[in-house]
Amino acid sequence: MNKSDLIAEVRKYLKNKNDAQAVIECVLSTIVSGLRDDAKVMLSGFGTFKIVKKKERRGRNPRTGEEIRIEKREVPRFIPSQIFKDAVK
């Protein structure tokens, strides 16, 4: 399922494609802005979005085998709730 499919599913409840698209855009942009502000975004029964800080480390260039330095960075992470995990089983 992609974003268009999700909008189509929401449209079944709202009866209007523009409203459905606005709802999906609002939810996604709210999650992104919450993560940008270093906040956890917890959706009860679904899961938690959060930012994880990765340390600097060494790696290898797969083409040349040369050792490289991978800088520290922050990456988004999603942790599904137990309810979500059970529903997918």
N, C-alpha and C positions, 0 to 999 in steps of 0.2 A: 504494500500500500504506500503510495506517495502522497504528497501534499494535495494534489488535485483529487485523488480518491477520498482523502479525508474531508475535503470541502464538500464533495458530493454526498458523503454520509451525513454530514451536519445539515446539509441542505434539505434532507428528508424531514428534519424536525422543524426547520425554519421556513420552508417553502419558498425561499428566495436565495438565489446563488450569491448575490452581493452581500447579503447579511451573513451568510455562512462563511464567505471568504473573510469578511471583516472580523468575525469571531475568531477564526483560526489565526489570522495575522496578529490580532490583539494578544491571544494566549502565547504565541511563540515569541513575540517581541517582549512581552512581560517577563518570560523566562530568561531571555537573553539579557535584558536590562538588570534583572535581579542578580544574575551571575556576574555581570560586569561590576556591580556594586559590592562584590564579595559576600553576597548573601546566599544562603541555601534556599532552594525553592523546593518545598515539600508539598506534594500532592497526595493527600491521604488516600490510601487504597491503590495508589499507582506507583509512586516512588519518589526519590529525591534527586534533584540535580544539584551538583556542587562543583567547585573548582578545586583541583588537586595540584599542589606545587611539586614539580619534579626537580630533583637535584641535578646539578651538572654531572656529566659522566662521559666516559670514553666509549667510542664505538668504532666500527670499521666501515669504510666505504666498500660496498659489495662488489663494485666493478674492479677497483684497483687493489683492495686489501689493505690500503693505507689506513693507519689509525687516525681518527678525527676526534675532535672535542664536540660534544653535544651540550649546548648551553642550557642553563636552567630555564624552566618555562612553566607556565600554568596551563592546564588543560581541563576542559569540562568533563565531568563524569556523571553517569546516571546509575543509580542504585535502585533496582526494582524493589517494591514492597513485597512482603510475604504473600499478601492477598493476590498480587499480580503474578507472582511466581506460581502459586497454586492454580490460578485460572489458566495459565499457559500449559501446565503439565498435561 
